[in-house]
Structure formats: C-alpha cells, structure tokens
C-alpha cells in the first residue's frame, strides 16, 4: 500500500504556454496542499524558462519554493498578479510550517519502511530460487 503525502509539497513540470506557439514552454510549479488548506489559494504558477529558478522538490520545501518564486517574480516581472497570489500561499505555508516538517518525517519513515519490506520480500524470493537451484531442481530463468 503506497503511503500518501499529507504535507504541503510541490512538483515542477514543463508546459506549453501558448497554443499558437507550440514550441514555447514555461516552467510550471504545482503546489499540493493539505486537505484542510483554505479554499481560494492559487496552487499553480508558471514562469518563463529563462527566469526559472530550477527548484527541485528534493532540495526545497513548498515554503522555500514559494519564497524563491516570489523573489523571482519580483525581480523579473514588473506587474504580476502571481506575486500577490504567492504572498497568500506563503502566509498559509508559514502557518503550518512546523506541522509540515513533522508530517514529512512521518511520510519519509513510512516510505522507507515500505521500500524495506519490498526488498525483504524480494530477497526471500531470490533465496528460495537459489535453494531450488542448490537442490538440483529444474531452473526456470523466466522466474528471475
């Protein structure tokens, strides 16, 4: 059973920004918020690739990413409603920052335990196959 991320987090993807120019792309940062996050918070932000701060979910929390995006918007865009929306998102993320840290640690522990269990089962399967080979049973290499 896969563990579910219950803490605020984000993902980055590349999107087409103009249907009339299909070769033009932007970076899109999608924020996945807690189930009890306030309604009305903007959860997706696009930015020109030339200004993309290259934020990775492995290196930044959702709060850190939102702050970096706000900094980038302010530095490169004179007028942007996205900056105002990011300020609201940052305010929310700051309000749950400590709980996010705790929930992310719980998630990482559960994820590690799930992976460890998978590999324990796989090791046992391979031991059984090795035992069969050692006992001289017919080998079916497709089982490996």
N, C-alpha and C positions, 0 to 999 in steps of 0.2 A: 504494500500500500504506500503510495507516494505521500511524502509529507507536504503540507501546504504552507506557503509563505504567508504568515499573518501579520508581518511587519510591513511598514511602508518601504517600497523599493522601486527601482526604475529599470527600464530597458532602453536601449538605443537601436534605432534602425534607420535605414536609408530609404527615403521616399521621393517619388516624383512630385515636383512642386507645381508643375504647370502642364495641364493636359494638352496645351498647344505646342509645348516644347518637351516632348517625352524624354529627351536626353539630359534635361536639367534636374538635378537631385538636391535634396536638402537632408540634413540630419534631423531626425525626429526623436525626441526624448519622451517616452511614455511613463507616467508615474502610476504605480499600482498602490492604492491607498487602503488602509484598514476598512473593514466593513462599516465601522461606526464613524468614518470621516464625514465631515459636514458636506451636505449637498452643495453644488454650485462651484466647487473648486475645479479649476481647469486642470486637466490631467495629461495633456499632450502639448508639447512645444516644439516648433520647428525652427531651424536656424540654417542660414546659408553654410554650405560646406566650408567655404573659405574662412568663416569665423568659428566653426565648430571647435569647442574646447576639448574634444575627444575624451569624454568621460566614460569610464567603464564601471559597471555595477560591482565588479570585483575589487575596485580600488576606492570607490566613493559611496557614501550612504546617500539616500534620497535627499536628505537635507543638504549635504555638501554639494551634490549635483545641482540642486535648485539654486543654491547661492552662487555657484560658478556660472550657471546660465544667466542669472540676473546680472551678474558682473559683466558678462559678455554682451548682453542686450544693451546695457547702459553705455558700454564702450563703443559699440558699433552701429547702433540704431538710434537715430535722433528721436523719432516718435514711434513708440511701440506699446500697444495695449498689453502685449505679453508680459512686459516688465511689471505692470500693475497686477496682473494675474499671478505672476511668480511671487510677488510680495505676500499675497494672501496664502499661497501654498506654503511659503517659508514660515509664515506665522503659525500655521497649523502644524507643520513638521517640528518646529521648535517646541510646541506644546506637548508633543508625545515622544520627544527625543529619547528620554530615559527608558520609557517602556519599549520603544523600538529596539534599543540595544539589548534589553533582556529577551524580548521575543525572538530577535535574530539569533541570539546564542542558543535558545531552546531549539530553534529550527535547525541550526548547524549541527547540534548534537544529534537530533533525531535523524537528520540526513546521513550523518556519519555512521550511526548505528544501523540504518537501513542498508547502506553500502557494505558495511562489515558483514552483516547477515547474508547478503547476496554472495559475497566472496567465500564465506564459510561453507555455504551450501555448494558452491561450485567446486571448492577444494575437496569436499566429501565425495562429490560425484566423480571427480578425477581419481581419487583414492580407490574408489570401487572399481573403476575401469582398470587401474593398474593392478589391482588384486586379481581381476579376471585374467589379465594377461599373464601374470605370475603363475597362476594355477593352470595355464595352458588352454584356457577356453578360446574359442574362435573369436577373432578380433573383428569388430565392425568399425572401421575407421570413420564412417559417417557419424557415429555416435559422439566422436570427439568434437 
